[in-house]
Amino acid sequence: MKVLMMMGMILAVSGVLTGCSTSQRDLLPTGDATMKDIWNKGGGDNRNISAYRTSDGRLIDAPNYVSSREQQTYTRTAENEVKNLFPRLPNPDLVMYVYPHLTDSSEQMPVPGYSSVIPFYGRVQYAQPGERTRMY
């Protein structure tokens, strides 16, 4: 038993030492390009960084390619996170109308008509992760 523990310890130490002996230049080679050069290349985009800077070097607003309405749909809020992570299962409502009537007490009183909404299920049920909540 002690031999197995000793072997495991030797393997763990040798793994750590091997990881520490790898040089950063081998793992992440760097080129001679600066961030400005990479920006100016633009990945197929013909804009360069100087188009977004004033004469004193401050950044100005870039053109707005996405409308604010479209940006709002992609913005993470607490509400849409909860709805996406924990969708509610459908719980249809039964809407009932109670006609005007008189009470059953000794002195009958009129009760006006009203509507009442009753959910089919007593508790709110949530979908399991990956479970579909509606037909597509």
Contacts in CASP RR format, 6 or more apart in sequence:
PFRMAT RR
TARGET T0000
AUTHOR 0000-0000-0000
METHOD contacts of the structure
MODEL  1
MKVLMMMGMILAVSGVLTGCSTSQRDLLPTGDATMKDIWNKGGGDNRNIS
AYRTSDGRLIDAPNYVSSREQQTYTRTAENEVKNLFPRLPNPDLVMYVYP
HLTDSSEQMPVPGYSSVIPFYGRVQYAQPGERTRMY
36 49 0 8 1.000
39 48 0 8 1.000
39 49 0 8 1.000
40 48 0 8 1.000
40 49 0 8 1.000
42 48 0 8 1.000
52 59 0 8 1.000
52 60 0 8 1.000
52 62 0 8 1.000
53 59 0 8 1.000
53 60 0 8 1.000
54 60 0 8 1.000
86 126 0 8 1.000
86 127 0 8 1.000
87 126 0 8 1.000
87 127 0 8 1.000
87 133 0 8 1.000
88 124 0 8 1.000
88 125 0 8 1.000
88 126 0 8 1.000
88 127 0 8 1.000
88 133 0 8 1.000
89 125 0 8 1.000
89 126 0 8 1.000
89 127 0 8 1.000
89 133 0 8 1.000
90 133 0 8 1.000
90 134 0 8 1.000
91 119 0 8 1.000
91 120 0 8 1.000
91 121 0 8 1.000
91 122 0 8 1.000
91 124 0 8 1.000
91 125 0 8 1.000
92 119 0 8 1.000
92 120 0 8 1.000
93 117 0 8 1.000
93 118 0 8 1.000
93 119 0 8 1.000
93 120 0 8 1.000
94 117 0 8 1.000
94 118 0 8 1.000
94 119 0 8 1.000
94 120 0 8 1.000
95 115 0 8 1.000
95 116 0 8 1.000
95 117 0 8 1.000
96 115 0 8 1.000
96 116 0 8 1.000
96 117 0 8 1.000
96 118 0 8 1.000
97 113 0 8 1.000
97 114 0 8 1.000
97 115 0 8 1.000
97 116 0 8 1.000
98 111 0 8 1.000
98 113 0 8 1.000
98 114 0 8 1.000
98 115 0 8 1.000
98 116 0 8 1.000
99 113 0 8 1.000
100 110 0 8 1.000
100 111 0 8 1.000
100 112 0 8 1.000
100 113 0 8 1.000
101 110 0 8 1.000
101 111 0 8 1.000
101 113 0 8 1.000
102 108 0 8 1.000
102 109 0 8 1.000
102 110 0 8 1.000
102 111 0 8 1.000
103 109 0 8 1.000
103 111 0 8 1.000
127 133 0 8 1.000
END
